[in-house]
């Protein structure tokens, strides 16, 4: 999910992988939004963040 602020409005956009897998694309208010980050990079980033979160959880 991506957010944009335009003239005191907050817009949400669902970004989906582009056909070539090198970026994510979506539309906000009729305009195309491109986030140039590959699917592989996003998955690796999520995995790194998940590993950090696991080490900070409370153990019972």
C-alpha positions in Angstrom: 0.0 0.0 0.0 1.4 3.4 -0.9 0.3 6.8 0.4 0.5 10.3 -1.2 -0.3 13.7 0.3 -1.7 16.2 -2.2 -3.2 19.4 -1.1 -4.0 18.1 2.4 -5.5 14.9 1.1 -4.2 11.4 1.9 -4.7 8.9 -0.9 -4.2 5.1 -0.7 -3.0 3.1 -3.7 -2.5 -0.7 -4.1 0.8 -1.3 -5.8 1.1 -4.4 -7.9 4.2 -5.9 -9.4 4.9 -4.8 -13.0 5.0 -7.5 -15.7 8.8 -7.5 -15.8 9.1 -7.7 -12.0 11.4 -4.7 -11.8 8.9 -2.2 -10.3 5.5 -1.8 -8.7 2.8 0.2 -10.3 -0.6 1.7 -9.3 -2.9 4.6 -9.9 -3.8 7.5 -7.6 -6.5 10.0 -8.7 -6.2 8.9 -12.3 -2.4 9.2 -12.4 0.0 6.3 -12.7 2.5 5.8 -9.9 5.7 3.8 -10.4 7.8 2.6 -7.5 11.1 1.4 -9.0 12.0 -1.4 -6.7 12.1 -5.0 -7.9 9.9 -7.7 -6.4 13.1 -9.5 -5.2 14.4 -6.4 -3.4 11.0 -5.9 -1.7 10.9 -9.6 -0.5 14.5 -9.3 0.8 13.6 -6.1 2.7 10.6 -7.7 4.3 12.7 -10.7 5.3 15.3 -8.5 6.9 12.7 -6.5 8.7 11.0 -9.7 10.0 14.3 -10.9 11.3 14.8 -7.7 13.2 11.3 -7.8 14.7 11.8 -11.4 15.9 14.9 -10.5 17.9 13.1 -7.8 19.7 10.0 -9.8 20.8 9.5 -10.6 24.5 10.3 -14.2 25.4 8.1 -15.9 27.9 
